[in-house]
Amino acid sequence: MGLRMIEPWENPRSDMYWFRRRIPTNLVGFMGRKELKFSLKTKDWDEAVLLCNEENLKLERMWHEHLHGRTHTELK
C-alpha cells in the first residue's frame, strides 16, 4: 500500500475544510468504519492542504504498523 495523496474536502454547510478518506477494504475491521472524516477546523486552503497531508501520513503510518506489526522507529 503506497502513500495516497488526498485533498481537503470543503463542507458546503460550514465552509470549513475536512479530512475525508475511504478506508481500504482490508482495514475496515480494524478501523470499524468504511470512511474517516473530521473537520480540519480551517477555512484557509493552504493550511487545510498541510493539515490534510499531516493527518493522511499519520493514518498511513498507523495502518502500516497494524499490517506489519512494527513501528516506523523500528524500521530505522
N, C-alpha and C positions, 0 to 999 in steps of 0.2 A: 504494500500500500504506500504510494508516494504522497508527498505533501500536496494537497489540493488548495489552490489559491481561490479564495472567495471574496465577494464584495459585500459591504454592508447593505442591508435592506431598509428602505425608508418606509416606516409605518405611516400610512396615509391618515390615520386617526390622530397621531400625535406630532407628526413631522420629525420625530426622533429617529435616529438610525439604530438598527437592531442587528445583532448577530443571529444568523439563521442558517442551519445546516442539517441536511438529512444524515441520519445515522446509517452506516453501512449495514447491510443485512446480517452479516456475521457478528455484529456488535450490538444489535438491538436487545438481546437478552441481557447483556452486561449493562447497557445504559438504561434499560427499562422503558424505552420510548423509541419512536421512529424518526423524530425530529427534535432538534435542540434549538431553542430561540430565547433570546433575552435582550433587553434594552442595553445599548451601549451608552446611554444617558448623555448623548450629544446630538446637536443639530449641525455640527460642523463636519463637512465631508472629509477633509484631510485627517482630522482627528479620528473620525469613525473608521477610516481605512486602516490606520495604525492600530487602533484597538481591536478591530476585527482580525487583523493578521496575528496579533498577540494571542487572542483567545483561540484562534484556529491552531496555532502552534502548540498551545497548552493541551488542547484536545487531542491533537495528533500524538503528542508525547505520551499522554495517558493511555491512548489506545495501543501504542507500540509497547509500552510497559506491560499492559494487560495481556497482549497476544504473545509476547516473547518472554515474559516472566523476569524481566530485569529492568533496571532503571537506566536512564541515559548516562548517569555518572559512572555506572559500572561498565559502560562500553568504552570508556577512555583508556 
